[in-house]
Amino acid sequence: MNASPKLSAASKMPCKSWSLPAWKTCPGARKADGSAVDACDGCYALQGRYLFGAVKAVREHNMADWQNSDWTAAMVKAIGRSKYFRWFDSGDIYTPELARKILEVVKQTPGCQHWIPTRAYKDTSILPILWRIHDEPNAVVRMSSDSTSGEVLKGFSDVNSTIIESADDFQPRKGAALCRSYDRGGKCGPCRACWSDKVETIYYPLHGKKASRKALGEALAV
C-alpha cells in the first residue's frame, strides 16, 4: 500500500500541518493515574470542528498511513517547497519509529522550517530522537509544559512553551514571547516565534472553552 499523507490547513497558521487523533496518540498528556494533565484537560482538539467526521477521518488515516514504508518520501513530496511546517495541531509523537521518520523528513526538507510541539520528552525511548531532530538547523522541537499557570520546563530543552491564565500574567524577559494571536482574530499573522530557536519560551494565554465533559470523558476512556 502506498503512503498518502493528508495535511491539514489550520486557519490560524501560515502553513500546513500533519496531525493525529488527539489523546490516543498523546501518552505525555496523561498523569500517572490516567487523567489529563492540567494543560490538556480542556484540549481544543476534543471539541468544535475536531469532532466532525471528515476531520477525525484525516487524523485516523494519518495514524495508519505513517507506518507505510514509503511514508517518508511521501511526506517530503507533500511538504514540497513550503517554507514553514507545523507538526501536530492535534496528537503527538507516540512511538520512537514515528520520531525517526520525522527526523528523516526534516533532513530531506532543508528549505522548510519545522516546528514540533510535544510532550513526548517524557518517554525515554523517544527523547534522544527529539534531541537529534532539534539539532537539525531547520527544526525546533518545542517541549510543552503541563502547567496552566506559567510554570516553565527545566532541564529538557532550550526551547519550550507554557500556558498562562491571561496575557496580563505575562512577564517580559529575554528569550520569552507572548502569543498574541488573540489580537489577530486567532491567527499567527506575521509572527514566527514558535518556529524560532532564538525564542526560549512561548507563553500561550488560556483560550477557548473547556472540552465538554462528554467529549473529554470519551477520550479518557480510550
Secondary structure, 3 states (H helix, E strand, C coil): CCCCCCCECCCCCCCCEECCCCCCCCHHHECCCCCECHHHCCCHHHCHHHHCHHHHHHHHHHHHHCCCCCHHHHHHHHHCCCCEEEECCCCCCCCHHHHHHHHHHHHCCCCCEEEEEECHHHCCCCHHHHHHHHHCCCEEEEEECCCCCCCCCCCCCCCEEEEECCHHHCCCCCCEEECCHHHHCCCCCCCCHHHCCCCCEEEEECCCCCCCHHHHHHHHCC
